[in-house]
Amino acid sequence: MSIDVTRQLAKVENPEVYQQRLHKLQVRCVQEIRLLNKKLNEFHQQACRHTLQQRIQELQQRQRFYQTQLAGLEQCALG
C-alpha cells in the first residue's frame, strides 16, 4: 500500500487540517515501516533457515562419504 503524501497535503489550505493530516500520514508511514520491517525479518529468518538446511544436508553427505571411505579402509586393514 503506497501513500502519496504530496497529493494528500497539497489540497489542504487550513493549517489545522494540514497538521492533522500530516500527523495521520506520519503515523501511517511509521506503521507501514514497522510492517515492512517485520516482513523483512521474517523473510531473512526463512532465508537463514533455508541456507542452514542446505548446509546441514551438505555436511551429512560428506559424513556419509567419509563413513563409506572409513569402512573401505577398515576392510583393507582386515584383509
The first five atom37 places (N, CA, C, CB, O) and aatype in JSON, in Angstrom:
{
  "aatype": [12, 15, 9, 3, 19, 16, 1, 5, 10, 0, 11, 19, 6, 2, 14, 6, 19, 18, 5, 5, 1, 10, 8, 11, 10, 5, 19, 1, 4, 19, 5, 6, 9, 1, 10, 10, 2, 11, 11, 10, 2, 6, 13, 8, 5, 5, 0, 4, 1, 8, 16, 10, 5, 5, 1, 9, 5, 6, 10, 5, 5, 1, 5, 1, 13, 18, 5, 16, 5, 10, 0, 7, 10, 6, 5, 4, 0, 10, 7],
  "atom_mask": [
    [1, 1, 1, 1, 1],
    [1, 1, 1, 1, 1],
    [1, 1, 1, 1, 1],
    [1, 1, 1, 1, 1],
    [1, 1, 1, 1, 1],
    [1, 1, 1, 1, 1],
    [1, 1, 1, 1, 1],
    [1, 1, 1, 1, 1],
    [1, 1, 1, 1, 1],
    [1, 1, 1, 1, 1],
    [1, 1, 1, 1, 1],
    [1, 1, 1, 1, 1],
    [1, 1, 1, 1, 1],
    [1, 1, 1, 1, 1],
    [1, 1, 1, 1, 1],
    [1, 1, 1, 1, 1],
    [1, 1, 1, 1, 1],
    [1, 1, 1, 1, 1],
    [1, 1, 1, 1, 1],
    [1, 1, 1, 1, 1],
    [1, 1, 1, 1, 1],
    [1, 1, 1, 1, 1],
    [1, 1, 1, 1, 1],
    [1, 1, 1, 1, 1],
    [1, 1, 1, 1, 1],
    [1, 1, 1, 1, 1],
    [1, 1, 1, 1, 1],
    [1, 1, 1, 1, 1],
    [1, 1, 1, 1, 1],
    [1, 1, 1, 1, 1],
    [1, 1, 1, 1, 1],
    [1, 1, 1, 1, 1],
    [1, 1, 1, 1, 1],
    [1, 1, 1, 1, 1],
    [1, 1, 1, 1, 1],
    [1, 1, 1, 1, 1],
    [1, 1, 1, 1, 1],
    [1, 1, 1, 1, 1],
    [1, 1, 1, 1, 1],
    [1, 1, 1, 1, 1],
    [1, 1, 1, 1, 1],
    [1, 1, 1, 1, 1],
    [1, 1, 1, 1, 1],
    [1, 1, 1, 1, 1],
    [1, 1, 1, 1, 1],
    [1, 1, 1, 1, 1],
    [1, 1, 1, 1, 1],
    [1, 1, 1, 1, 1],
    [1, 1, 1, 1, 1],
    [1, 1, 1, 1, 1],
    [1, 1, 1, 1, 1],
    [1, 1, 1, 1, 1],
    [1, 1, 1, 1, 1],
    [1, 1, 1, 1, 1],
    [1, 1, 1, 1, 1],
    [1, 1, 1, 1, 1],
    [1, 1, 1, 1, 1],
    [1, 1, 1, 1, 1],
    [1, 1, 1, 1, 1],
    [1, 1, 1, 1, 1],
    [1, 1, 1, 1, 1],
    [1, 1, 1, 1, 1],
    [1, 1, 1, 1, 1],
    [1, 1, 1, 1, 1],
    [1, 1, 1, 1, 1],
    [1, 1, 1, 1, 1],
    [1, 1, 1, 1, 1],
    [1, 1, 1, 1, 1],
    [1, 1, 1, 1, 1],
    [1, 1, 1, 1, 1],
    [1, 1, 1, 1, 1],
    [1, 1, 1, 0, 1],
    [1, 1, 1, 1, 1],
    [1, 1, 1, 1, 1],
    [1, 1, 1, 1, 1],
    [1, 1, 1, 1, 1],
    [1, 1, 1, 1, 1],
    [1, 1, 1, 1, 1],
    [1, 1, 1, 0, 1]
  ],
  "atom_positions": [
    [[0.85, -1.16, 0.0], [0.0, 0.0, 0.0], [0.9, 1.23, 0.0], [-0.97, 0.0, 1.22], [1.74, 1.38, 0.89]],
    [[0.73, 2.1, -0.99], [1.58, 3.29, -1.02], [0.8, 4.52, -0.55], [2.12, 3.52, -2.44], [-0.43, 4.58, -0.64]],
    [[1.54, 5.46, -0.05], [0.94, 6.68, 0.48], [1.48, 7.84, -0.34], [1.24, 6.87, 2.01], [2.7, 8.05, -0.39]],
    [[0.6, 8.6, -0.98], [1.01, 9.77, -1.74], [0.89, 10.99, -0.84], [0.16, 9.94, -3.05], [-0.15, 11.66, -0.82]],
    [[1.94, 11.27, -0.09], [1.92, 12.34, 0.9], [1.72, 13.69, 0.24], [3.23, 12.35, 1.71], [0.91, 14.5, 0.7]],
    [[2.44, 13.95, -0.83], [2.37, 15.24, -1.5], [0.95, 15.55, -1.96], [3.31, 15.27, -2.69], [0.45, 16.65, -1.76]],
    [[0.31, 14.56, -2.57], [-1.05, 14.77, -3.09], [-2.02, 15.02, -1.94], [-1.5, 13.55, -3.91], [-2.91, 15.87, -2.06]],
    [[-1.87, 14.3, -0.84], [-2.81, 14.44, 0.26], [-2.63, 15.75, 1.02], [-2.66, 13.28, 1.21], [-3.58, 16.26, 1.6]],
    [[-1.43, 16.29, 1.02], [-1.19, 17.54, 1.74], [-1.34, 18.77, 0.85], [0.19, 17.53, 2.35], [-1.57, 19.87, 1.35]],
    [[-1.21, 18.61, -0.46], [-1.24, 19.75, -1.38], [-2.58, 20.46, -1.4], [-0.89, 19.29, -2.77], [-2.62, 21.68, -1.58]],
    [[-3.67, 19.74, -1.22], [-5.01, 20.32, -1.35], [-5.46, 21.05, -0.08], [-6.0, 19.24, -1.68], [-6.49, 21.73, -0.09]],
    [[-4.71, 20.92, 1.0], [-5.14, 21.46, 2.29], [-4.73, 22.92, 2.43], [-4.55, 20.63, 3.45], [-3.56, 23.26, 2.28]],
    [[-5.72, 23.78, 2.72], [-5.44, 25.2, 2.91], [-5.48, 25.59, 4.38], [-6.43, 26.05, 2.12], [-4.77, 26.51, 4.8]],
    [[-6.28, 24.9, 5.17], [-6.42, 25.19, 6.59], [-5.23, 24.6, 7.35], [-7.77, 24.62, 7.14], [-4.99, 23.4, 7.28]],
    [[-4.47, 25.43, 8.08], [-3.29, 24.94, 8.8], [-3.6, 23.84, 9.83], [-2.61, 26.09, 9.5], [-2.8, 22.94, 10.03]],
    [[-4.77, 23.93, 10.46], [-5.15, 22.91, 11.44], [-5.37, 21.56, 10.76], [-6.42, 23.34, 12.18], [-4.88, 20.53, 11.22]],
    [[-6.1, 21.6, 9.67], [-6.37, 20.37, 8.92], [-5.05, 19.82, 8.37], [-7.38, 20.64, 7.76], [-4.82, 18.61, 8.35]],
    [[-4.19, 20.72, 7.92], [-2.88, 20.31, 7.41], [-2.11, 19.55, 8.48], [-2.07, 21.54, 6.93], [-1.55, 18.49, 8.21]],
    [[-2.07, 20.1, 9.69], [-1.35, 19.46, 10.8], [-1.96, 18.1, 11.14], [-1.37, 20.36, 12.03], [-1.24, 17.14, 11.41]],
    [[-3.29, 18.03, 11.13], [-3.96, 16.76, 11.42], [-3.61, 15.7, 10.38], [-5.49, 16.95, 11.48], [-3.28, 14.56, 10.71]],
    [[-3.7, 16.1, 9.13], [-3.37, 15.15, 8.05], [-1.91, 14.75, 8.09], [-3.71, 15.76, 6.68], [-1.55, 13.59, 7.88]],
    [[-1.07, 15.74, 8.37], [0.35, 15.46, 8.46], [0.63, 14.43, 9.54], [1.14, 16.76, 8.74], [1.39, 13.48, 9.33]],
    [[0.01, 14.61, 10.7], [0.19, 13.66, 11.8], [-0.33, 12.27, 11.42], [-0.53, 14.17, 13.06], [0.34, 11.26, 11.67]],
    [[-1.51, 12.21, 10.82], [-2.07, 10.91, 10.4], [-1.15, 10.21, 9.4], [-3.48, 11.11, 9.78], [-0.93, 9.0, 9.48]],
    [[-0.61, 10.99, 8.47], [0.29, 10.41, 7.48], [1.59, 9.93, 8.12], [0.6, 11.44, 6.38], [2.14, 8.89, 7.73]],
    [[2.08, 10.69, 9.1], [3.29, 10.26, 9.8], [3.05, 8.94, 10.53], [3.75, 11.34, 10.79], [3.87, 8.03, 10.47]],
    [[1.92, 8.85, 11.21], [1.57, 7.63, 11.93], [1.46, 6.47, 10.95], [0.25, 7.8, 12.72], [1.95, 5.37, 11.21]],
    [[0.82, 6.72, 9.83], [0.63, 5.66, 8.82], [1.97, 5.21, 8.25], [-0.28, 6.16, 7.69], [2.2, 4.01, 8.05]],
    [[2.85, 6.17, 8.0], [4.17, 5.82, 7.47], [4.94, 4.97, 8.48], [4.98, 7.09, 7.13], [5.59, 3.99, 8.11]],
    [[4.88, 5.33, 9.75], [5.56, 4.56, 10.79], [4.98, 3.15, 10.84], [5.43, 5.25, 12.17], [5.73, 2.18, 10.97]],
    [[3.66, 3.03, 10.75], [3.02, 1.71, 10.76], [3.48, 0.88, 9.57], [1.49, 1.85, 10.75], [3.78, -0.31, 9.71]],
    [[3.53, 1.5, 8.4], [3.97, 0.79, 7.19], [5.42, 0.33, 7.34], [3.81, 1.69, 5.94], [5.77, -0.79, 6.96]],
    [[6.26, 1.2, 7.87], [7.67, 0.85, 8.06], [7.8, -0.33, 9.01], [8.47, 2.07, 8.6], [8.58, -1.25, 8.76]],
    [[7.05, -0.31, 10.1], [7.1, -1.41, 11.06], [6.63, -2.72, 10.42], [6.23, -1.1, 12.29], [7.24, -3.77, 10.63]],
    [[5.57, -2.63, 9.64], [5.06, -3.83, 8.97], [6.1, -4.38, 7.99], [3.74, -3.51, 8.22], [6.34, -5.58, 7.94]],
    [[6.71, -3.48, 7.22], [7.73, -3.91, 6.26], [8.94, -4.49, 6.98], [8.15, -2.74, 5.38], [9.5, -5.49, 6.53]],
    [[9.35, -3.88, 8.08], [10.47, -4.43, 8.85], [10.16, -5.82, 9.36], [10.82, -3.51, 10.02], [11.01, -6.71, 9.34]],
    [[8.93, -6.01, 9.82], [8.52, -7.33, 10.32], [8.59, -8.37, 9.2], [7.09, -7.26, 10.9], [9.11, -9.46, 9.39]],
    [[8.07, -8.0, 8.03], [8.1, -8.92, 6.89], [9.54, -9.21, 6.45], [7.29, -8.35, 5.72], [9.89, -10.35, 6.15]],
    [[10.36, -8.18, 6.42], [11.76, -8.37, 6.05], [12.46, -9.31, 7.02], [12.49, -7.03, 5.99], [13.24, -10.17, 6.61]],
    [[12.19, -9.15, 8.31], [12.78, -10.04, 9.31], [12.32, -11.48, 9.09], [12.42, -9.58, 10.72], [13.12, -12.41, 9.2]],
    [[11.03, -11.65, 8.79], [10.51, -13.0, 8.54], [11.2, -13.62, 7.33], [8.98, -12.95, 8.31], [11.61, -14.79, 7.37]],
    [[11.33, -12.84, 6.25], [11.99, -13.35, 5.05], [13.45, -13.69, 5.34], [11.9, -12.33, 3.9], [13.97, -14.69, 4.86]],
    [[14.11, -12.84, 6.12], [15.51, -13.09, 6.46], [15.64, -14.38, 7.26], [16.09, -11.9, 7.26], [16.55, -15.18, 7.01]],
    [[14.75, -14.59, 8.22], [14.79, -15.82, 9.02], [14.54, -17.05, 8.15], [13.75, -15.75, 10.15], [15.19, -18.08, 8.32]],
    [[13.6, -16.93, 7.22], [13.32, -18.05, 6.32], [14.54, -18.35, 5.46], [12.1, -17.74, 5.42], [14.89, -19.51, 5.24]],
    [[15.18, -17.29, 4.97], [16.37, -17.48, 4.13], [17.49, -18.12, 4.94], [16.84, -16.13, 3.55], [18.2, -18.99, 4.45]],
    [[17.65, -17.68, 6.19], [18.69, -18.27, 7.05], [18.4, -19.74, 7.3], [18.79, -17.52, 8.39], [19.31, -20.58, 7.26]],
    [[17.15, -20.06, 7.57], [16.79, -21.46, 7.81], [17.05, -22.3, 6.57], [15.31, -21.58, 8.24], [17.55, -23.42, 6.66]],
    [[16.7, -21.75, 5.41], [16.9, -22.48, 4.15], [18.4, -22.73, 3.93], [16.3, -21.69, 2.95], [18.8, -23.84, 3.6]],
    [[19.2, -21.7, 4.12], [20.65, -21.82, 3.95], [21.22, -22.82, 4.95], [21.33, -20.46, 4.11], [22.07, -23.64, 4.6]],
    [[20.76, -22.75, 6.18], [21.23, -23.67, 7.21], [20.85, -25.1, 6.87], [20.66, -23.28, 8.58], [21.65, -26.02, 7.04]],
    [[19.64, -25.3, 6.38], [19.19, -26.64, 6.0], [20.05, -27.19, 4.86], [17.7, -26.62, 5.57], [20.42, -28.36, 4.87]],
    [[20.37, -26.34, 3.89], [21.25, -26.77, 2.79], [22.62, -27.18, 3.33], [21.39, -25.65, 1.75], [23.18, -28.19, 2.91]],
    [[23.15, -26.39, 4.23], [24.47, -26.67, 4.8], [24.46, -27.98, 5.57], [24.91, -25.51, 5.72], [25.4, -28.77, 5.49]],
    [[23.39, -28.22, 6.33], [23.27, -29.48, 7.07], [23.28, -30.66, 6.11], [21.97, -29.48, 7.92], [23.95, -31.66, 6.36]],
    [[22.53, -30.55, 5.01], [22.48, -31.64, 4.03], [23.85, -31.89, 3.41], [21.46, -31.32, 2.93], [24.25, -33.03, 3.21]],
    [[24.58, -30.8, 3.11], [25.92, -30.95, 2.55], [26.84, -31.67, 3.53], [26.51, -29.58, 2.18], [27.6, -32.56, 3.15]],
    [[26.77, -31.28, 4.8], [27.62, -31.91, 5.81], [27.25, -33.37, 6.01], [27.52, -31.16, 7.13], [28.13, -34.21, 6.22]],
    [[25.96, -33.68, 5.96], [25.53, -35.07, 6.1], [26.04, -35.92, 4.93], [23.99, -35.16, 6.18], [26.45, -37.06, 5.12]],
    [[26.02, -35.35, 3.73], [26.56, -36.07, 2.57], [28.05, -36.34, 2.72], [26.3, -35.28, 1.27], [28.52, -37.43, 2.42]],
    [[28.79, -35.33, 3.19], [30.22, -35.51, 3.42], [30.48, -36.55, 4.5], [30.88, -34.18, 3.8], [31.4, -37.36, 4.4]],
    [[29.63, -36.53, 5.53], [29.77, -37.5, 6.61], [29.57, -38.92, 6.08], [28.77, -37.2, 7.75], [30.34, -39.82, 6.4]],
    [[28.53, -39.11, 5.26], [28.28, -40.44, 4.68], [29.46, -40.87, 3.79], [26.97, -40.43, 3.85], [29.86, -42.03, 3.81]],
    [[30.0, -39.93, 3.03], [31.15, -40.23, 2.17], [32.32, -40.73, 3.0], [31.55, -38.98, 1.36], [32.93, -41.76, 2.68]],
    [[32.65, -40.01, 4.06], [33.79, -40.41, 4.88], [33.53, -41.69, 5.66], [34.16, -39.29, 5.85], [34.45, -42.46, 5.92]],
    [[32.28, -41.92, 6.04], [31.95, -43.19, 6.69], [32.17, -44.36, 5.74], [30.5, -43.18, 7.21], [32.67, -45.41, 6.13]],
    [[31.79, -44.16, 4.49], [32.0, -45.19, 3.47], [33.49, -45.42, 3.24], [31.31, -44.79, 2.14], [33.95, -46.55, 3.15]],
    [[34.24, -44.31, 3.16], [35.69, -44.43, 2.98], [36.33, -45.18, 4.15], [36.33, -43.03, 2.83], [37.19, -46.04, 3.95]],
    [[35.9, -44.84, 5.36], [36.44, -45.49, 6.55], [36.12, -46.98, 6.55], [35.87, -44.83, 7.81], [36.98, -47.8, 6.88]],
    [[34.89, -47.31, 6.19], [34.52, -48.73, 6.13], [35.4, -49.47, 5.13], [33.01, -48.9, 5.76], [35.83, -50.59, 5.39]],
    [[35.66, -48.84, 3.98], [36.53, -49.46, 2.98], [37.95, -49.63, 3.5], [0.0, 0.0, 0.0], [38.58, -50.66, 3.26]],
    [[38.45, -48.63, 4.2], [39.8, -48.72, 4.76], [39.89, -49.8, 5.83], [40.23, -47.37, 5.34], [40.9, -50.5, 5.94]],
    [[38.83, -49.93, 6.62], [38.82, -50.97, 7.65], [38.84, -52.36, 7.0], [37.56, -50.83, 8.56], [39.49, -53.28, 7.51]],
    [[38.12, -52.5, 5.89], [38.13, -53.79, 5.18], [39.54, -54.09, 4.66], [37.12, -53.77, 4.0], [40.01, -55.23, 4.72]],
    [[40.2, -53.05, 4.14], [41.58, -53.24, 3.65], [42.5, -53.64, 4.81], [42.1, -51.95, 2.97], [43.38, -54.49, 4.65]],
    [[42.3, -53.01, 5.95], [43.16, -53.31, 7.11], [42.95, -54.73, 7.6], [42.88, -52.32, 8.25], [43.89, -55.38, 8.06]],
    [[41.71, -55.22, 7.51], [41.42, -56.58, 7.97], [41.87, -57.62, 6.95], [39.92, -56.73, 8.23], [42.22, -58.75, 7.31]],
    [[41.87, -57.23, 5.69], [42.15, -58.19, 4.63], [43.58, -58.39, 4.43], [0.0, 0.0, 0.0], [43.98, -59.18, 3.57]]
  ]
}
